[in-house]
Structures are given as C-alpha cells and as structure tokens.
Amino acid sequence: MCYIIRPLEPSDEPFLWEMLYQAIYVPTGTTPLPREIIYQPELAKYVQDWTTNDIGLIAISESNQTPVGATWIRLFNMNNPGYGYINDETPELSIAVLPEYRNQGIGTRLILNLLEIVKDIYPAISLSVSSDNPAFRLYQHLGFEVVSQSDNSVTMKKNLK
C-alpha cells in the first residue's frame, strides 16, 4: 500500500478520536469496549482540544486519500497523568492504525518519523501498552524499555538524547 505521512492538523481531530478508540487493545476473543469509552476523561485527554502546539503525524492512503493511521504525543503532568506517565517533561506517545491496514509497516514508519521530529525537543518519550499486545515487541524493537509494570500494563520509555 502506498501512503503519505503528513503532520496532524486541528481538522484531523475527528480521525484522532477514531484512532484513540483503535488504540485500545482488545485481546483475541474478547468483546470490544463500547465506543463511548473514549469520552471518559482518562482517555479523552489524549485527543481533546487538539491544537497546533501538539505534535503528531497522520498516514493517508495515496489511492483514495483516506486516513489510515496516526501517531501523536501529548505532555501530561503529575496532577493529570496519562497511563504511560513518567514525569512532567516526558510526553506520552499514542498510535493506532485502522485494522485493515495493520502489519504493513505503517505504524513503524509513523513512529520513526515522529521520533525524528521530537528528538531535539524532548529528552525521552513514554507509552503504555499491554504486555500481551503484539505492539509490545515492536516498541522493544524500536528501543523502548520497560520502566514499570502493573499486572499486564507496561509503561515504556525511549531516551532520545
């Protein structure tokens, strides 16, 4: 599949909501959570009030100009931490690719491009992932290291400096 990657814009916010839902790991054989879950405050903060100060990328199919995946970072703080919160200086990475476009290298390319953009801005980035999520191995391959684990929820960090 041919696709282009461009910076996220505020007008991409509706697609980011879809990506937020797609980022929720659903183990095989498990019923997906209701879509309304993304509007809970602990999840909504990953997308809500997207601005040009936020950093992210979107992958768009060249053939039909439809978005197929996105990755973005947001900086949280101790008073309003995200699931992968480490400290107030480390933004948290979110990523998702539509199911029908997974396992084609799109997610890897999105992350690598984002890392290139943020490497001179932040000393590190973090993320939260389920230890049984296949993406866990991808993150390890890309240099993310486990910093904490609670049950099967893993917080990972990649140093950029």
Disulfide bonds with the S-S distance in Angstrom:
none
